[in-house]
């Protein structure tokens, strides 16, 4: 399955890369993989078979543990706070912020349509730090935008 970015996301990526190049005096090397990344030789070299990393201290996953965390800069500083534990409703998601929806076996980063650039750009790093903090290194993370979160909505409603 080939995933394609929307035109707006590609444009944002282009501006971001241009900013990085300017900031770092043209040193970043950029490579765009437009086709199926699994057919790209360099990607496959990175993903080649080998021994999996050991996560001996990783906590077992409890499917009943659900958590909703808000990432917001409404007060001027970007911070993360717990909104709900256990039962999560789609009505709890605010389009002005970014949320981490922890379903136990999967972590979603939900990006509201009106979320600030700072919130949107930092959602994935907050998700990674959150999983590291709770010793769940191998939990998959999926970033979804407000209008394209049907799979997430089915799981939490």
N, C-alpha and C positions, 0 to 999 in steps of 0.2 A: 504494500500500500504506500503510495507516494503522498506525502502531506505537503500542501502548498500554503505559503503564507499569503495573507491578503495584501493588496497593493499598499495599504496604509502601513502595515507592519514592515514590509520591505523598505518603504521610504524611511520609516523611523530607524531601521537598522542601518541604512545608508548614511543618514545624518549622524548616527552614533559613531559609526566607523570613521567618518570624516573628522569628527571631533577628537577621536582617539589619535588619529594620525597627526592632527594639528598639535595636540597636547604632547605627543611623544616624538615630535620631529620626524614624522614619516616612517618610524621604525616598525609599527605593527604590520604583520603579514596577514592578508585577508584572502580566504579562499571560499568561494561560494559553490555549494554543491546543490545543483538544481534538480538533478535526477534522483533516482532511488539511492539513498546513501549506502545501502547494503551492496550495491554494485560498484561502489568506489573502492579502488584498491587501497588507498591510504586509510580510509575508514576501517576497512576489513583488517588491515594490519594492526590497527589499534585494538580492534575487538577480537583478535584471534583467540582460539581456544587455549586454555591454560588452566592453572589451578585457581580456583575461586578464592577470594580473600576470606579469611576466617574472621567471624564475628562472634567469638565465644561468649563475650559479655553482653551480647544483644538480648534484650528482653523478649520473652515470648509475646506474640500478638494476641490481644484479647479483643475479639470481634465486637463485644458489647461496649467497648470504650470508644465513645464518639466525643469529639471536642470541636468547638468552633472558636477560632481566635481571630480578632480584628487587628489589621495593620492600618494605622491611621496617623496622619500628620495634622489633624484638625486643630490641635493645640500648639502648632508650630514646630513640634519635634516628633519625628517618626518613632512610634512605639507600638508594641504588640500587647494586647490584653485578651483574656479569656472572656468570651461572651456566653457560652453555654457548654454544658457537659451532659452526656446522655442523649436526650432527644434534641434533634436539630430540625428546624423548620426552614423552608426556603424564604419565608417572610422575614427571617432574621438577617438576611443578606442585604446590606445597604449599598446601593449603586455608587455612593461617594467614597467607598473604601475598598480595600483588598482584604480577603478573608482566607485563612487556612482552615480547610474542612478536613479534619482527621477522622477517617472512618475505621481506623484500626489496621486494616490491610492496605490502605491506599490513602495518600494525602493529596488533596486538591488545593491549588492556589486559585481562588476565584477572584477575578479582577472586574470590579464594577465599571460600568461605562463612564462614570464621572469621577473615577479615582484619579488622584494627582499623578503626575509623571514620577515623582519621587516614590510614591506608594507602588506604582506599577513596576518600576525598575527594580525595586528591592524585595518584592514578594517572594521570588524564588530563593534568594539568599536567606531570608527569614525562615522559609520552609526547611531548607537544608540545615540551618543552625538549630531549628526546633527538633528535627529528627535526631541530630547528633546529641542534643541535650537529653533526650529520652532514650538513648541507646537503641535506636531503630534505624540502623545504617542502610539496610537493604529495602526499606519501604519505598515503593514507587511514588513519584511526584508527578502530577499532571497539572499544567497551567491551563485554565479555561477562562474565557471571557464571558461576561454576563449573557450575551445573546447566543452563545454556543455551548451551553452547559447542560444540555438535555440529559446526558448520561449521569451527571452528578445529581440533577434534580430527581431522577428516578430512584437513586439510592438513598436520598435523605427525606423524601416525602412520605 
